[in-house]
Structures are given as structure tokens and as C-alpha cells.
Amino acid sequence: MGSESRTAPRRAVLWSGNLEFGEYVFDCQIWNISLGGAKIRVGLPLLAGSEIQLSLDRYGNFRGVVMWNVDGNLGLKFEADADIIRETFGDSIVKLGLEEEDLAADA
């Protein structure tokens, strides 16, 4: 986690959501998000490689894989590619600053 290996910049948010792991559902907070994944706060020590689903009331469900877990924070990599994530966010992509122009400027 020490070196920067992200391909898409993240934007700070503070959203509530649900994290589904198997048959279990946990409340969580989303601290930042990108077209490639999210940083999630949840009181659950999920191991890297765990497959989960993040549910956001406003945007729907995002399947992904836990990439890291440190002090109750999870790094989630979305399963879907950036185009599908962009489509899921719809018009909010501009408000979040995740539209293509911003991505190119931040690269």
C-alpha cells in the first residue's frame, strides 16, 4: 500500500453504504472513490482477495475484491471496468470530478 499503483485518481467523499460478504451485510462508510475502486471503513477484518459487493442507495451495487485491509479500512478494486462505473454514476460523474477531462488532467 505504500507505493502509488492506482490508475485512476480518487475523490474524497463521505457516504454510507452496505458491504455484502457472502450472506452477511454490514454498514460501512465510503471515504473516497474512483472509477477503479474505493476506500471503505468497516469494522470487519476482511482479508485481501475477499470478494464483496458494495451497495450505495444512490448508485446501486458494485462488485469488487478487497486489495488491502489496514485498521478497519479496506481498499476495494471494482470488478467492472471504468466505462461501466462511469455509466453507473451517470450525470454525477461531473459533480464528483471523475469525468474523462479531469482524469486526463490528473494523470
N, C-alpha and C positions, 0 to 999 in steps of 0.2 A: 504494500500500500504506500510505501514511501516514495516511489518514483511515479511520476505522472504518465499514465498509459492510456488515458481516455482519448477517444476520437471525437467526442462532441462536448462542447462546454456545458457546464451545469448552471442552472439559475436557482437562487435561493427562493424557497417557498416555505410555508408552514401550513401544511394541510393535514387533515385527519383522514384516515382510511382504515381498511381492514387487510390483514395479511392472512391468507389461507395457506395452510400447510397440511396436506392430507385432508383429514376430516375435521381439522381444528381451524378455528377462526379467532384471530387476535386483533385488538385495536392497535393502531400504530400511528406514528407521525411521520410525514414526509418532510425532510429538511431541505433537500434540493433535488432537482430533476433535470434530465437532459433527454435527447432523443434516443440515447443508448441505455439509460438506466436511472437509478435514483438512490439517494441515501435515506435510509429509513431508521427510525428509532422505535424499537420494540423490546420489551423485557423478556426476550427469549433467545437463548444461545444457539441459534441455528448454525450448522456447520457449512463451510464453503462447499458448494456443489449441490446444496439442497434446492429442489425445485419448488417454487412457491407461486402464488398468484396475489398480486396487489390489486385491491378494489378501491376505486375512487368514485364516490357518488356522482360527481360531476362529469367524469370522463370514461368510466367503465373499468374493465378488467385488463390487467397487464400480466402476462405470464413471464416468469424470469427465473434466473439462477442466482443464488447467493454467491458473491465473489469473495467477500470477506465479512468478518464479524469482530468488532472491537468495542468493548464496554457498552453493549446493548445497541450499537449502531450496526446496520447491515448495509453493505454495498450490493445493490441489485442490478444485474445486467438483464435488460429486456430481451425476450426471445424473438420478438418481431423486429424486422428491420426498421430503419429510421423513417422510411416513407410511410409505413403503416402507422407508426407512432405519430408522425406529423398529421396524418389524416384523422387519427383518433382525437387529437387536440383541436382540430378544426380551426375556427377563427381565433381561438385563444392562443394559438401559436405566436401571433404577433404580440399580444399583450405579455406573453411570457418571454419574449425576446429570443425565440428559438427558430424564427424563420430563416430561410437559407442565407439571406443577406447578412444577418447577424453572425451566423455560423462561419461564413467566409471571412468576415472582419476579425473574428476571434481566433481563427486558425493560426 
